Amino acid sequence: MLHSGVAPSREELLPLFSVPRMEVASVAANLVERNGGHITCSEAKPLLENSFWMVRLSGLLILYNNMSSESVEAALPLLKDKEEYVRVRTRDMLADMTGQDFGAEQFEQWNKWWVENKATFVPSRDQVEQRRVLRIRESNAAMQSVPGSSLPEQPKKQ
C-alpha cells in the first residue's frame, strides 16, 4: 500500500487504527491528517481502544485537538485505563478542557459532573490553553521543590 507510490486512501488507513503497533496506527493517523483529513472523535475510537497504551495516547491527542463535548464523552472511559500514565494524561486533558479538578482516580465524580453539564458544555480554546499552560507551570514548580529533582547546575565559565 505505501510502497506503490500512491498515497493510501482514508478508507484504507482508518482500519489501521486498530493495529496494536505505534508505527502502524499512529502513522496511519498522521497520514490521514497530513492528507487534509480531520479525524473525528468517532473515527478515533479504535485508537482509544487499541491494546497498546501509546496508541491510546495518540487517540487522546486527537480528542484534545477536536476540543468538543464529544471529546470529553470519548475520553471519560480512559480514566479507567489499565495504564496509570493514560489515566493521568486523560485527567489532565479533561481538567484543561472542563476546568474541573477531579483526580485521575475519581471516575465517578468526573462522570457525575459530565452528566450534569454535557448539555451546556462548550469548551473555549483560549481558556483550555490557559489552563494547560498553568497546569504545566504548577507541575514544573512542584517538581523543582522536590529534593534531587532539579537539573544539575551548569559549570561556570572561567
C-alpha positions as CSV (number, residue, x, y, z in Angstrom):
1,M,0.0,0.0,0.0
2,L,2.6,2.6,1.0
3,H,5.3,1.2,-1.4
4,S,3.2,1.6,-4.5
5,G,3.9,5.3,-4.8
6,V,0.2,6.1,-4.4
7,A,-0.9,7.6,-1.1
8,P,-3.3,5.2,0.7
9,S,-6.9,6.4,0.9
10,R,-8.7,7.4,4.1
11,E,-10.7,4.2,3.8
12,E,-7.5,2.1,3.7
13,L,-5.9,4.0,6.7
14,L,-8.8,4.1,9.2
15,P,-8.8,0.3,9.8
16,L,-5.1,0.5,10.7
17,F,-6.0,2.5,13.9
18,S,-6.8,-0.9,15.5
19,V,-3.3,-2.3,14.9
20,P,-1.5,-2.6,18.3
21,R,1.7,-1.1,17.0
22,M,2.6,2.6,17.3
23,E,4.4,2.6,14.0
24,V,1.3,1.4,12.2
25,A,-1.7,3.1,14.0
26,S,0.0,6.4,14.7
27,V,1.5,6.7,11.2
28,A,-1.9,5.9,9.7
29,A,-3.5,8.7,11.8
30,N,-0.7,11.1,10.8
31,L,-1.2,10.2,7.1
32,V,-5.0,10.9,7.4
33,E,-4.3,14.3,8.9
34,R,-1.5,15.1,6.6
35,N,-3.7,14.5,3.6
36,G,-6.1,17.2,4.9
37,G,-8.3,14.8,6.7
38,H,-9.8,15.7,10.1
39,I,-10.1,12.7,12.3
40,T,-13.4,12.8,14.2
41,C,-13.9,11.6,17.7
42,S,-15.8,8.6,16.5
43,E,-13.1,7.7,14.0
44,A,-10.5,8.0,16.8
45,K,-12.4,5.3,18.8
46,P,-10.2,2.4,17.6
47,L,-7.1,4.3,18.7
48,L,-8.7,4.8,22.1
49,E,-9.5,1.1,22.4
50,N,-6.1,-0.1,21.0
51,S,-4.3,-2.6,23.2
52,F,-1.1,-0.6,23.0
53,W,-1.2,2.2,25.5
54,M,0.9,4.6,23.4
55,V,-1.6,4.3,20.6
56,R,-4.4,5.2,23.1
57,L,-2.4,8.4,23.9
58,S,-2.3,9.3,20.2
59,G,-6.1,8.9,20.2
60,L,-6.3,11.2,23.3
61,L,-4.4,13.8,21.4
62,I,-6.9,13.7,18.6
63,L,-9.7,14.2,21.1
64,Y,-7.8,17.2,22.6
65,N,-7.4,18.7,19.1
66,N,-11.1,18.2,18.4
67,M,-11.9,20.0,21.6
68,S,-15.6,19.3,21.8
69,S,-18.2,17.8,24.1
70,E,-17.8,14.6,22.0
71,S,-14.1,14.7,23.0
72,V,-15.0,14.7,26.7
73,E,-17.5,11.9,26.2
74,A,-14.9,9.8,24.4
75,A,-12.2,10.4,26.9
76,L,-14.1,9.6,30.1
77,P,-13.6,5.8,29.7
78,L,-9.8,6.3,29.6
79,L,-10.0,7.3,33.3
80,K,-10.4,3.6,33.9
81,D,-7.5,2.6,31.6
82,K,-5.2,-0.1,33.0
83,E,-2.1,2.1,32.4
84,E,-1.7,4.8,35.0
85,Y,0.0,7.2,32.5
86,V,-3.0,7.0,30.2
87,R,-5.3,7.8,33.2
88,V,-3.2,10.7,34.3
89,R,-2.9,12.2,30.8
90,T,-6.7,11.8,30.4
91,R,-7.3,13.6,33.6
92,D,-5.0,16.4,32.5
93,M,-6.9,16.8,29.2
94,L,-10.3,16.7,30.9
95,A,-9.2,19.2,33.6
96,D,-7.8,21.5,30.9
97,M,-10.9,21.2,28.8
98,T,-13.5,21.5,31.5
99,G,-11.9,23.5,34.3
100,Q,-12.7,20.7,36.8
101,D,-10.1,19.5,39.2
102,F,-11.0,15.9,40.0
103,G,-8.2,13.3,40.2
104,A,-7.5,10.6,37.7
105,E,-8.9,8.0,40.0
106,Q,-12.2,9.9,40.5
107,F,-14.1,8.5,37.6
108,E,-17.5,8.7,39.4
109,Q,-17.0,12.4,40.1
110,W,-16.0,13.1,36.5
111,N,-18.9,11.1,35.2
112,K,-21.4,12.8,37.6
113,W,-20.1,16.2,36.6
114,W,-20.4,15.3,32.9
115,V,-24.0,14.0,33.2
116,E,-24.9,17.3,34.9
117,N,-23.1,19.6,32.4
118,K,-22.8,18.0,29.0
119,A,-26.0,19.7,27.6
120,T,-24.4,23.1,28.1
121,F,-20.7,22.3,27.8
122,V,-18.8,24.4,25.2
123,P,-15.0,24.5,25.5
124,S,-13.2,27.7,24.8
125,R,-9.8,27.0,23.1
126,D,-8.3,30.1,24.7
127,Q,-9.4,29.0,28.2
128,V,-8.3,25.4,27.6
129,E,-4.8,26.6,26.5
130,Q,-4.6,28.9,29.6
131,R,-5.4,26.1,31.9
132,R,-2.9,23.8,30.2
133,V,-0.1,26.3,30.5
134,L,-1.0,27.0,34.2
135,R,-1.1,23.2,34.9
136,I,2.3,22.7,33.3
137,R,3.8,25.6,35.2
138,E,2.4,24.3,38.5
139,S,3.7,20.8,37.8
140,N,7.2,22.2,36.9
141,A,7.3,24.3,40.1
142,A,6.2,21.3,42.2
143,M,8.9,19.1,40.6
144,Q,11.6,21.8,41.4
145,S,10.5,21.7,45.0
146,V,11.3,18.0,45.3
147,P,14.9,17.4,46.5
148,G,17.0,15.9,43.8
149,S,14.5,16.6,41.0
150,S,16.0,19.8,39.6
151,L,18.5,19.9,36.8
152,P,22.2,19.9,37.9
153,E,23.9,23.3,37.8
154,Q,26.0,24.0,34.8
155,P,29.7,24.6,35.4
156,K,30.5,28.3,35.4
157,K,32.6,29.6,32.6
158,Q,36.0,30.8,33.7
